[in-house]
């Protein structure tokens, strides 16, 4: 489209982060149970008292679900911020009123 704008780049950045986190969440079972790798930050695992082994074994306990929920919440916050910034950009160029 040929649009160059730091504001639009900021919108795309938040939306891209959101999409990346969602794809990461969807890949957790593959990496955990099939490849025996857990890519979730250890600080997040420790916060919820979850071990890497819980993901490798495919456990579905509440504390494992809490880790996934926190990751999904981070993705949602990026999506929400991206949508808010997009609305601001559209207002600024007169496409929303």
N, CA, C and O atoms as a DFTB+ gen file, in Angstrom:
388 C
 N C O
     1  1       0.821      -1.196       0.000
     2  2       0.000       0.000       0.000
     3  2       0.862       1.255       0.000
     4  3       0.382       2.326      -0.369
     5  1       2.105       1.148       0.399
     6  2       2.983       2.300       0.388
     7  2       2.798       3.246       1.556
     8  3       3.265       4.383       1.495
     9  1       2.134       2.819       2.618
    10  2       1.919       3.673       3.785
    11  2       3.116       3.535       4.709
    12  3       3.503       2.428       5.083
    13  1       3.703       4.686       5.077
    14  2       4.816       4.682       6.021
    15  2       4.398       5.503       7.225
    16  3       4.175       6.710       7.124
    17  1       4.294       4.844       8.350
    18  2       3.856       5.531       9.560
    19  2       4.341       4.757      10.774
    20  3       4.171       3.540      10.852
    21  1       4.941       5.462      11.715
    22  2       5.347       4.819      12.958
    23  2       4.134       4.321      13.728
    24  3       4.200       3.293      14.402
    25  1       3.020       5.052      13.628
    26  2       1.806       4.635      14.328
    27  2       1.280       3.310      13.775
    28  3       0.881       2.427      14.534
    29  1       1.284       3.181      12.464
    30  2       0.829       1.940      11.839
    31  2       1.801       0.803      12.168
    32  3       1.379      -0.331      12.395
    33  1       3.094       1.108      12.192
    34  2       4.080       0.095      12.596
    35  2       3.824      -0.370      14.022
    36  3       3.957      -1.556      14.323
    37  1       3.458       0.557      14.901
    38  2       3.170       0.215      16.294
    39  2       1.952      -0.704      16.377
    40  3       1.947      -1.671      17.139
    41  1       0.927      -0.398      15.595
    42  2      -0.264      -1.257      15.532
    43  2       0.137      -2.662      15.081
    44  3      -0.222      -3.656      15.712
    45  1       0.882      -2.724      13.983
    46  2       1.293      -4.024      13.435
    47  2       2.157      -4.796      14.426
    48  3       2.077      -6.022      14.503
    49  1       2.977      -4.082      15.176
    50  2       3.829      -4.731      16.171
    51  2       2.997      -5.441      17.236
    52  3       3.268      -6.591      17.580
    53  1       1.987      -4.752      17.754
    54  2       1.136      -5.364      18.780
    55  2       0.334      -6.535      18.218
    56  3       0.206      -7.572      18.867
    57  1      -0.199      -6.369      17.020
    58  2      -0.975      -7.456      16.419
    59  2      -0.085      -8.656      16.106
    60  3      -0.501      -9.802      16.275
    61  1       1.132      -8.395      15.653
    62  2       2.072      -9.478      15.377
    63  2       2.488     -10.224      16.635
    64  3       2.616     -11.449      16.626
    65  1       2.700      -9.481      17.718
    66  2       3.040     -10.128      18.990
    67  2       1.901     -11.019      19.450
    68  3       2.122     -12.138      19.912
    69  1       0.684     -10.518      19.322
    70  2      -0.481     -11.300      19.726
    71  2      -0.562     -12.598      18.927
    72  3      -0.752     -13.675      19.493
    73  1      -0.420     -12.487      17.625
    74  2      -0.484     -13.678      16.773
    75  2       0.645     -14.657      17.098
    76  3       0.427     -15.868      17.133
    77  1       1.836     -14.139      17.333
    78  2       2.970     -14.994      17.661
    79  2       2.762     -15.764      18.952
    80  3       3.097     -16.945      19.037
    81  1       2.208     -15.096      19.959
    82  2       1.957     -15.763      21.236
    83  2       0.896     -16.848      21.072
    84  3       1.021     -17.933      21.641
    85  1      -0.144     -16.558      20.297
    86  2      -1.192     -17.562      20.062
    87  2      -0.606     -18.782      19.339
    88  3      -0.914     -19.920      19.695
    89  1       0.229     -18.551      18.336
    90  2       0.868     -19.679      17.637
    91  2       1.776     -20.459      18.584
    92  3       1.853     -21.686      18.514
    93  1       2.459     -19.741      19.464
    94  2       3.312     -20.392      20.460
    95  2       2.475     -21.292      21.369
    96  3       2.860     -22.427      21.648
    97  1       1.330     -20.783      21.830
    98  2       0.442     -21.572      22.697
    99  2      -0.010     -22.838      21.970
   100  3      -0.016     -23.926      22.545
   101  1      -0.386     -22.683      20.708
   102  2      -0.849     -23.841      19.943
   103  2       0.250     -24.882      19.748
   104  3      -0.045     -26.066      19.588
   105  1       1.512     -24.455      19.759
   106  2       2.634     -25.374      19.539
   107  2       3.106     -26.056      20.820
   108  3       3.897     -26.997      20.755
   109  1       2.642     -25.606      21.973
   110  2       3.114     -26.162      23.247
   111  2       2.951     -27.683      23.317
   112  3       3.899     -28.363      23.711
   113  1       1.799     -28.247      22.956
   114  2       1.675     -29.717      23.030
   115  2       2.680     -30.437      22.127
   116  3       3.229     -31.474      22.501
   117  1       2.912     -29.886      20.953
   118  2       3.851     -30.511      20.012
   119  2       5.259     -30.542      20.596
   120  3       5.914     -31.585      20.605
   121  1       5.715     -29.401      21.077
   122  2       7.078     -29.344      21.614
   123  2       7.197     -30.086      22.937
   124  3       8.222     -30.712      23.208
   125  1       6.160     -30.022      23.760
   126  2       6.225     -30.675      25.062
   127  2       6.192     -32.181      24.983
   128  3       7.108     -32.852      25.459
   129  1       5.139     -32.722      24.383
   130  2       4.964     -34.180      24.413
   131  2       5.746     -34.902      23.324
   132  3       6.203     -36.023      23.547
   133  1       5.910     -34.303      22.170
   134  2       6.583     -35.000      21.067
   135  2       8.090     -34.771      21.065
   136  3       8.872     -35.696      20.841
   137  1       8.481     -33.534      21.315
   138  2       9.915     -33.220      21.253
   139  2      10.556     -33.100      22.628
   140  3      11.772     -32.943      22.743
   141  1       9.744     -33.175      23.659
   142  2      10.217     -33.083      25.039
   143  2      10.983     -31.785      25.300
   144  3      12.018     -31.776      25.967
   145  1      10.447     -30.693      24.758
   146  2      11.039     -29.374      24.961
   147  2       9.960     -28.445      25.483
   148  3       8.827     -28.454      25.002
   149  1      10.321     -27.650      26.464
   150  2       9.390     -26.667      27.023
   151  2      10.026     -25.297      26.846
   152  3      11.076     -25.011      27.423
   153  1       9.389     -24.456      26.049
   154  2       9.936     -23.147      25.722
   155  2       9.316     -22.026      26.552
   156  3       9.599     -20.850      26.322
   157  1       8.488     -22.381      27.498
   158  2       7.840     -21.393      28.372
   159  2       8.880     -20.873      29.357
   160  3       9.643     -21.660      29.918
   161  1       8.923     -19.550      29.577
   162  2       9.902     -19.000      30.525
   163  2       9.793     -19.666      31.904
   164  3       8.697     -19.858      32.430
   165  1      10.940     -20.009      32.469
   166  2      10.944     -20.683      33.772
   167  2      10.354     -19.801      34.862
   168  3       9.805     -20.311      35.839
   169  1      10.458     -18.485      34.707
   170  2       9.862     -17.589      35.710
   171  2       8.345     -17.750      35.750
   172  3       7.742     -17.685      36.821
   173  1       7.729     -17.957      34.593
   174  2       6.282     -18.164      34.529
   175  2       5.910     -19.528      35.106
   176  3       4.904     -19.657      35.803
   177  1       6.714     -20.535      34.817
   178  2       6.469     -21.859      35.390
   179  2       6.582     -21.807      36.911
   180  3       5.747     -22.370      37.619
   181  1       7.610     -21.135      37.409
   182  2       7.820     -21.040      38.859
   183  2       6.690     -20.278      39.533
   184  3       6.259     -20.638      40.628
   185  1       6.212     -19.232      38.885
   186  2       5.119     -18.432      39.441
   187  2       3.891     -19.291      39.717
   188  3       3.188     -19.076      40.704
   189  1       3.635     -20.258      38.852
   190  2       2.456     -21.119      38.987
   191  2       2.789     -22.498      39.565
   192  3       1.944     -23.391      39.611
   193  1       4.041     -22.646      40.003
   194  2       4.496     -23.915      40.598
   195  2       4.279     -25.102      39.649
   196  3       3.779     -26.157      40.039
   197  1       4.672     -24.887      38.402
   198  2       4.547     -25.905      37.365
   199  2       5.957     -26.302      36.928
   200  3       6.834     -25.449      36.799
   201  1       6.165     -27.571      36.706
   202  2       7.473     -28.028      36.229
   203  2       7.433     -28.223      34.716
   204  3       6.365     -28.354      34.118
   205  1       8.601     -28.237      34.121
   206  2       8.674     -28.540      32.695
   207  2       8.129     -29.940      32.431
   208  3       7.517     -30.196      31.394
   209  1       8.356     -30.823      33.363
   210  2       7.883     -32.207      33.230
   211  2       6.356     -32.270      33.122
   212  3       5.821     -33.148      32.445
   213  1       5.651     -31.343      33.787
   214  2       4.184     -31.304      33.683
   215  2       3.756     -31.106      32.229
   216  3       2.775     -31.698      31.779
   217  1       4.498     -30.267      31.495
   218  2       4.169     -30.031      30.088
   219  2       4.623     -31.191      29.216
   220  3       3.938     -31.560      28.262
   221  1       5.766     -31.762      29.538
   222  2       6.268     -32.893      28.755
   223  2       5.315     -34.080      28.863
   224  3       5.098     -34.802      27.889
   225  1       4.757     -34.275      30.032
   226  2       3.815     -35.390      30.236
   227  2       2.395     -35.056      29.786
   228  3       1.513     -35.913      29.825
   229  1       2.176     -33.822      29.363
   230  2       0.858     -33.432      28.874
   231  2      -0.198     -33.341      29.955
   232  3      -1.377     -33.583      29.696
   233  1       0.210     -32.995      31.157
   234  2      -0.751     -32.895      32.260
   235  2      -1.747     -31.769      31.995
   236  3      -1.433     -30.776      31.338
   237  1      -2.942     -31.951      32.521
   238  2      -4.004     -30.965      32.321
   239  2      -4.528     -30.433      33.648
   240  3      -5.706     -30.097      33.768
   241  1      -3.661     -30.360      34.630
   242  2      -4.054     -29.843      35.941
   243  2      -4.331     -28.344      35.853
   244  3      -3.930     -27.681      34.897
   245  1      -5.017     -27.827      36.858
   246  2      -5.385     -26.417      36.856
   247  2      -4.167     -25.508      36.778
   248  3      -4.208     -24.488      36.090
   249  1      -3.090     -25.852      37.465
   250  2      -1.913     -24.984      37.452
   251  2      -1.290     -24.908      36.052
   252  3      -0.729     -23.876      35.684
   253  1      -1.383     -25.978      35.279
   254  2      -0.907     -25.956      33.894
   255  2      -1.823     -25.060      33.062
   256  3      -1.357     -24.276      32.235
   257  1      -3.111     -25.184      33.286
   258  2      -4.075     -24.334      32.580
   259  2      -3.866     -22.869      32.929
   260  3      -4.079     -21.994      32.090
   261  1      -3.448     -22.595      34.171
   262  2      -3.195     -21.214      34.588
   263  2      -2.024     -20.599      33.822
   264  3      -2.051     -19.414      33.489
   265  1      -1.007     -21.398      33.544
   266  2       0.126     -20.912      32.750
   267  2      -0.346     -20.557      31.340
   268  3      -0.008     -19.496      30.814
   269  1      -1.123     -21.443      30.739
   270  2      -1.651     -21.192      29.393
   271  2      -2.552     -19.963      29.399
   272  3      -2.502     -19.147      28.479
   273  1      -3.377     -19.833      30.438
   274  2      -4.261     -18.674      30.540
   275  2      -3.454     -17.385      30.625
   276  3      -3.819     -16.381      30.013
   277  1      -2.363     -17.407      31.376
   278  2      -1.542     -16.200      31.484
   279  2      -0.919     -15.838      30.139
   280  3      -0.878     -14.665      29.769
   281  1      -0.441     -16.829      29.417
   282  2       0.090     -16.564      28.077
   283  2      -0.995     -16.004      27.157
   284  3      -0.754     -15.059      26.406
   285  1      -2.185     -16.591      27.221
   286  2      -3.300     -16.110      26.397
   287  2      -3.694     -14.693      26.789
   288  3      -4.080     -13.895      25.934
   289  1      -3.600     -14.379      28.067
   290  2      -3.927     -13.028      28.538
   291  2      -2.941     -12.004      27.988
   292  3      -3.326     -10.889      27.635
   293  1      -1.677     -12.383      27.917
   294  2      -0.667     -11.490      27.338
   295  2      -0.974     -11.257      25.862
   296  3      -0.884     -10.130      25.376
   297  1      -1.335     -12.323      25.150
   298  2      -1.705     -12.191      23.738
   299  2      -2.914     -11.275      23.592
   300  3      -2.953     -10.429      22.699
   301  1      -3.895     -11.446      24.467
   302  2      -5.101     -10.623      24.394
   303  2      -4.780      -9.153      24.649
   304  3      -5.327      -8.273      23.985
   305  1      -3.894      -8.885      25.609
   306  2      -3.533      -7.488      25.894
   307  2      -2.879      -6.842      24.674
   308  3      -3.142      -5.677      24.376
   309  1      -2.029      -7.591      23.968
   310  2      -1.422      -7.050      22.750
   311  2      -2.480      -6.827      21.671
   312  3      -2.446      -5.814      20.972
   313  1      -3.411      -7.757      21.533
   314  2      -4.487      -7.599      20.557
   315  2      -5.340      -6.381      20.887
   316  3      -5.671      -5.588      20.005
   317  1      -5.689      -6.240      22.147
   318  2      -6.507      -5.117      22.593
   319  2      -5.791      -3.785      22.349
   320  3      -6.391      -2.830      21.856
   321  1      -4.509      -3.734      22.698
   322  2      -3.732      -2.507      22.484
   323  2      -3.602      -2.203      20.996
   324  3      -3.708      -1.046      20.589
   325  1      -3.373      -3.230      20.181
   326  2      -3.292      -3.031      18.738
   327  2      -4.593      -2.504      18.161
   328  3      -4.580      -1.612      17.312
   329  1      -5.711      -3.043      18.611
   330  2      -7.013      -2.561      18.142
   331  2      -7.267      -1.125      18.575
   332  3      -7.797      -0.325      17.804
   333  1      -6.889      -0.796      19.814
   334  2      -7.049       0.578      20.305
   335  2      -6.212       1.543      19.468
   336  3      -6.697       2.595      19.050
   337  1      -4.955       1.179      19.228
   338  2      -4.080       2.046      18.436
   339  2      -4.572       2.164      16.999
   340  3      -4.475       3.236      16.401
   341  1      -5.096       1.081      16.437
   342  2      -5.649       1.128      15.086
   343  2      -6.819       2.101      15.024
   344  3      -6.934       2.883      14.081
   345  1      -7.683       2.050      16.026
   346  2      -8.812       2.981      16.080
   347  2      -8.309       4.423      16.119
   348  3      -8.869       5.296      15.457
   349  1      -7.245       4.673      16.899
   350  2      -6.680       6.024      16.987
   351  2      -6.121       6.479      15.636
   352  3      -6.285       7.637      15.252
   353  1      -5.467       5.572      14.922
   354  2      -4.930       5.898      13.600
   355  2      -6.072       6.213      12.644
   356  3      -6.005       7.184      11.891
   357  1      -7.120       5.394      12.672
   358  2      -8.266       5.629      11.785
   359  2      -8.958       6.945      12.106
   360  3      -9.417       7.642      11.201
   361  1      -9.036       7.288      13.385
   362  2      -9.589       8.592      13.775
   363  2      -8.730       9.722      13.218
   364  3      -9.250      10.706      12.693
   365  1      -7.428       9.576      13.334
   366  2      -6.504      10.627      12.906
   367  2      -6.572      10.880      11.404
   368  3      -6.380      12.012      10.959
   369  1      -6.842       9.846      10.623
   370  2      -6.904      10.045       9.170
   371  2      -8.332      10.242       8.675
   372  3      -8.571      10.346       7.472
   373  1      -9.276      10.293       9.604
   374  2     -10.648      10.620       9.249
   375  2     -11.503       9.467       8.769
   376  3     -12.551       9.696       8.164
   377  1     -11.092       8.232       9.018
   378  2     -11.896       7.087       8.593
   379  2     -12.870       6.619       9.664
   380  3     -13.736       5.788       9.392
   381  1     -12.739       7.136      10.864
   382  2     -13.680       6.844      11.960
   383  2     -14.102       8.172      12.565
   384  3     -13.341       9.140      12.574
   385  1     -15.326       8.198      13.070
   386  2     -15.771       9.423      13.745
   387  2     -16.478       9.105      15.018
   388  3     -16.922      10.012      15.721
